[in-house]
Amino acid sequence: MSDVEIVEGYVAGAIGRVAELHGSYYHRNWGFGLEFEAKVARELADFLERFDRARDGFWAAVESGRVQGSISIDARRADGDGAHLRWFIVAQSLAGSGVGSRLLRAAIDLCRLRGYARVYLWTFDGLSAARHLYESSGFRMVEQRRGAQWGAEVNEQRYQLDLR
């Protein structure tokens, strides 16, 4: 396997590729459709357009010039809700390679550096590998409910990592 570089900040093609990774994975495994992929692309584009390097974070896992994963910290509401971890995905070809752990560590390190009290994310029941990664990094589930924010009804879960 070639080296995978974790690149901080926007990478050309990242919006489309991150939307593709999400759309393909969640369609194949969970039946999510157009609504979900469009939401990922739209919200990621909005985030990157208002990105504030002094507050937010975005990292891409790049292999041979191609985005193969991503993670972000949206800290607009860090003083209240906490920093929001979003768009965390790694290409299937890199599953189990440690790339996901490297991305998650970069995001948590930024939150610690900025002095955020907590970081949280929304996921859903059934994503066992992701849940294991979150829990091994200190996140704990703080809320669970039925919902359809991603275009299909699932058991949504909020995980939180308290940093103070």
C-alpha positions, 0 to 999 in steps of 0.5 A, a space after each residue: 500500500 502506498 503512503 497516505 498523507 493527512 493533509 490539513 485544509 482544503 484539497 482540490 476535489 475534496 467536496 466531490 470526493 467526500 460526497 462520493 465516499 459518503 454516498 457510495 458507502 451509505 447507499 451500499 450499506 444502508 440504502 441512503 440515496 440522493 437526499 443524503 449525498 446532496 446534503 453531504 455535498 451542500 453542507 460540506 461546501 457551505 462549511 468550507 466556504 465559511 471555514 475559519 482556520 483559527 476555529 475550525 479544522 478540515 483534514 483529508 487522507 490523500 493517497 496518490 493524489 486522491 482523497 481517500 478520507 476526511 474529517 472536520 471540526 465545525 467549531 461555530 458553536 464550540 462555546 455552547 454545544 461543543 465542537 462538531 465532528 463531521 464528515 468522517 469517512 475512510 475509503 473501504 480500501 483503507 479500512 483497518 489501515 489506521 488512517 481513520 485513527 490518524 484522522 480522528 486524532 488530528 481532529 481531537 488534537 485541534 479541539 484540545 489545542 483550541 481549548 474546547 470543552 467538548 467535541 461531539 458527533 452524530 452517528 447511528 446504530 450499526 456502524 460498529 467499526 466507527 463506534 469502536 474507534 469513537 469509544 477507544 478515543 474516549 467518546 461516550 454515547 450521551 443521546 439516542 433517538 429514532 430519526 431521519 436526518 440523513 434521509 432514512 430512518 435510523 437509530 441516531 446516536 450522539 457521542 461526546 468527548 469531554 475535554 475539560 
